[in-house]
Amino acid sequence: MLRLLRSQVPIRCLSTTRRVGQVVLKDASRPMTVNQTLPDPMKDRNKRILTFLAFAVGTGAAMAVIFNYEKTESAIVSNTMFYLRRSQQTKELLGENIEFAGVVPWVWGTLNPVAGKINITFRVKGKKGVEGTVKLLADRENRRDEFLIREWSLTSGDNKINLMAENPQCFFE
């Protein structure tokens, strides 16, 4: 515990000086006190833990939405939608005005064109109200090569359309 001693330094002194074993205050006539009790660090511990967990879940969800937005706006998904909208077989199955199904478009899978790996799946719907699932599986050996498309299909119920057969000249860079 600190002992307060009357300083031999004049009261006009502006700095606190420290001597070995002594504490000298600026104003020796006013004692150093703590007017309030210190807060208990263990009080409301569960509330802080729940707040942190809610923050972590919210941040994780925001990151997932941001990363999915990057996938939905990528050139590969845009090119896939371009070919789907112009495919005669797709128009017959889904109808005109082909777009992502659902309120929030979601692209599942790996979309990493820099590493040369594409394995994505997403849902689409047309004017007929029929929904389908698009699957695109492609890879490439190095950056100088074009993607080799392994599977590019639209599945709706029992119907499966091979989009590569209809668009043999399509490619992704």
Sequence and secondary structure as in RCSB ss.txt:
>XXXX:A:sequence
MLRLLRSQVPIRCLSTTRRVGQVVLKDASRPMTVNQTLPDPMKDRNKRILTFLAFAVGTGAAMAVIFNYEKTESA
IVSNTMFYLRRSQQTKELLGENIEFAGVVPWVWGTLNPVAGKINITFRVKGKKGVEGTVKLLADRENRRDEFLIR
EWSLTSGDNKINLMAENPQCFFE
>XXXX:A:secstr
   B   SS TT  S  EETTEE  SSTTS     S    TTTTHHHHHHHHHHHHHHHHHHHHHHHHHHHHTSH
HHHHHHHHHHH HHHHHHH SS EESSSS  EEEEEETTTTEEEEEEEEE TTS EEEEEEEEE SSTTS  EEE
EEEEEETTEEEEHHHH TT    
